[in-house]
């Protein structure tokens, strides 16, 4: 793509199933909603460090996407941006990012390791729902709230330590985390939204404070 390009508009390459590679130049600022959705042959992606916003559903359904390097300047990743990226195994959200919207990694079945930005205050609804291979997640230092169904069905997750500033855990946040054996909850927690937060956590033996 040309150096003069500042924005890739919504749905620009959506459904280009044979597209394998695309090179973005430094200077790109925004990738629009569903810009590459359904590009099922793309395997890896490098996003220039000038990109500040990734739109909703940008890479949704990129089933072959196994590696992506995010911009070190991105501040927002839209809803469902990486949903149904079945081949994605790991991702690092840079500390520039303050918001990752709901369903972002929904049903990323191969996702094993995640490093979240320390500046995220919210893990939104269904962010990692259905990520059944997720084993390692570095939680944000500034985390305040875990949304509804945020980790529902993360059946490979074995232990979790919530940051000291966490105040709220949403409905079904850890439902069906069948391998979760231990979780550490901070003493300052003020809300557990529903009694079924840990529904289906058959291996849970220890909740510490």
C-alpha positions in Angstrom: 0.0 0.0 0.0 1.3 3.5 -0.8 3.1 5.7 1.8 0.5 8.4 1.3 -2.2 6.3 2.8 -3.5 7.5 6.1 -6.7 5.4 6.5 -8.0 2.0 5.2 -11.7 2.4 5.0 -14.4 0.0 6.3 -14.7 -3.3 4.4 -11.9 -2.2 2.0 -10.6 -5.8 1.6 -13.4 -7.7 3.2 -13.9 -11.2 1.8 -10.7 -11.3 -0.2 -10.2 -15.0 0.6 -7.2 -15.5 -1.7 -5.2 -12.5 -0.2 -2.1 -13.8 1.5 0.1 -10.8 2.2 -0.2 -7.1 2.4 2.4 -4.5 3.2 1.5 -1.3 5.1 3.7 1.7 5.2 4.7 3.9 8.1 2.2 6.8 8.2 -1.0 4.8 8.3 -3.2 6.0 11.2 -6.4 4.0 11.1 -7.7 0.6 9.9 -11.5 0.8 9.5 -14.2 -1.6 10.5 -14.1 -5.0 8.9 -11.3 -3.8 6.6 -9.9 -7.3 6.3 -12.7 -9.4 7.6 -13.0 -12.8 6.0 -9.5 -12.7 4.5 -9.1 -16.3 5.3 -5.7 -16.9 3.7 -3.7 -14.1 5.5 -1.2 -15.8 7.9 0.8 -12.9 9.4 0.4 -9.2 9.7 2.6 -6.3 10.8 0.8 -3.1 11.7 2.9 0.0 11.5 3.6 1.9 14.7 1.7 4.9 13.4 -1.6 3.2 13.6 -3.7 4.5 16.5 -7.1 2.8 15.9 -8.1 -0.7 14.8 -11.8 -0.8 14.0 -14.6 -3.2 14.8 -14.3 -6.6 13.2 -11.2 -5.6 11.3 -9.7 -9.1 11.2 -12.8 -11.1 12.0 -12.8 -14.5 10.4 -9.2 -14.3 9.3 -9.0 -18.1 10.0 -5.4 -18.6 9.0 -4.0 -15.6 10.9 -1.3 -17.1 13.1 0.8 -14.0 14.0 0.1 -10.3 14.3 2.3 -7.5 15.5 0.3 -4.6 16.8 1.2 -0.9 16.5 3.1 0.5 19.6 0.8 3.6 19.2 -2.6 1.9 19.1 -5.0 3.2 21.7 -8.2 1.4 20.8 -9.1 -2.0 19.3 -12.7 -2.3 18.3 -15.3 -4.9 19.1 -14.8 -8.3 17.5 -11.5 -7.2 15.9 -10.0 -10.7 16.0 -13.1 -12.8 16.5 -12.9 -16.2 14.8 -9.2 -16.0 14.1 -8.9 -19.7 14.7 -5.1 -20.0 14.1 -3.9 -17.1 16.3 -1.8 -18.5 19.1 -0.5 -15.4 21.0 -0.8 -11.6 21.1 0.7 -8.7 23.0 -1.5 -5.6 23.5 1.0 -2.6 23.9 0.7 -0.3 26.8 -0.4 2.5 24.6 -3.8 0.8 24.4 -6.5 1.8 26.8 -9.5 0.1 25.3 -10.2 -3.3 23.9 -13.9 -3.6 23.1 -16.2 -6.6 23.6 -15.9 -9.9 21.7 -12.4 -8.9 20.6 -10.9 -12.4 20.6 -14.2 -14.3 20.6 -13.7 -18.0 19.7 -9.9 -17.7 19.0 -9.6 -21.4 19.7 -5.8 -21.7 19.4 -5.0 -18.6 21.4 -2.7 -19.7 24.3 -0.9 -16.7 25.6 -1.9 -13.0 26.0 -0.1 -10.0 27.4 -2.6 -7.2 28.0 -1.8 -3.5 28.2 -1.2 -2.3 31.8 -3.3 0.8 31.0 -6.5 -1.1 30.4 -9.1 -0.6 33.1 -11.6 -3.0 31.6 -11.7 -6.5 30.2 -14.9 -6.1 28.2 -17.8 -8.5 27.8 -16.9 -11.8 26.0 -13.4 -10.5 25.2 -11.9 -14.0 25.5 -15.1 -16.1 25.5 -14.5 -19.5 23.8 -10.7 -19.2 23.9 -10.4 -22.8 24.9 -6.6 -23.1 24.6 -5.8 -20.0 26.7 -3.3 -20.9 29.4 -1.3 -17.7 30.1 -2.7 -14.2 30.5 -0.8 -11.2 32.0 -3.5 -9.0 33.5 -3.4 -5.2 33.4 -2.0 -3.5 36.4 -4.8 -0.8 36.2 -7.6 -3.3 35.8 -10.9 -2.2 37.5 -13.6 -4.4 35.9 -14.0 -7.8 34.3 -17.0 -7.8 32.1 -19.7 -10.4 31.5 -18.6 -13.7 30.0 -15.1 -12.2 29.7 -13.3 -15.6 30.1 -16.3 -18.0 29.6 -15.2 -21.3 28.2 -11.5 -20.8 28.7 -11.2 -24.4 29.6 -7.3 -24.5 29.6 -6.9 -21.7 32.1 -5.5 -23.2 35.4 -4.8 -20.2 37.7 -5.4 -16.5 37.8 -4.3 -13.6 40.0 -6.5 -10.5 39.7 -4.7 -7.2 40.2 -5.2 -5.4 43.5 -7.3 -2.6 42.0 -10.0 -4.9 40.6 -13.4 -3.8 41.8 -16.0 -5.8 39.8 -16.5 -9.2 38.2 -19.4 -9.6 35.7 -22.0 -12.2 35.1 -20.6 -15.6 34.0 -17.1 -14.1 33.8 -15.4 -17.4 34.4 -18.1 -19.9 33.7 -17.0 -23.2 32.2 -13.3 -22.6 33.0 -13.2 -26.3 33.7 -9.4 -26.4 34.5 -9.3 -23.4 36.7 -8.0 -24.6 40.0 -7.0 -21.4 41.8 -7.9 -17.8 41.7 -6.7 -14.9 43.8 -9.2 -12.1 44.3 -8.1 -8.7 45.8 -9.5 -7.6 49.1 -10.9 -4.4 47.6 -13.3 -6.2 45.3 -16.8 -4.6 45.7 -19.0 -6.5 43.3 -19.5 -10.0 42.0 -22.4 -9.6 39.6 -23.9 -13.0 39.8 -23.7 -16.2 41.8 -22.8 -18.1 38.6 -19.5 -16.3 38.0 -17.7 -19.6 38.5 -20.4 -21.9 37.2 -18.9 -25.0 35.6 -15.4 -24.5 37.2 -15.2 -28.1 38.2 -11.5 -28.0 39.2 -11.7 -24.9 41.4 -10.3 -25.8 44.8 -8.9 -22.5 46.1 -10.1 -18.9 46.2 -7.7 -16.6 48.0 -7.8 -12.9 49.0 
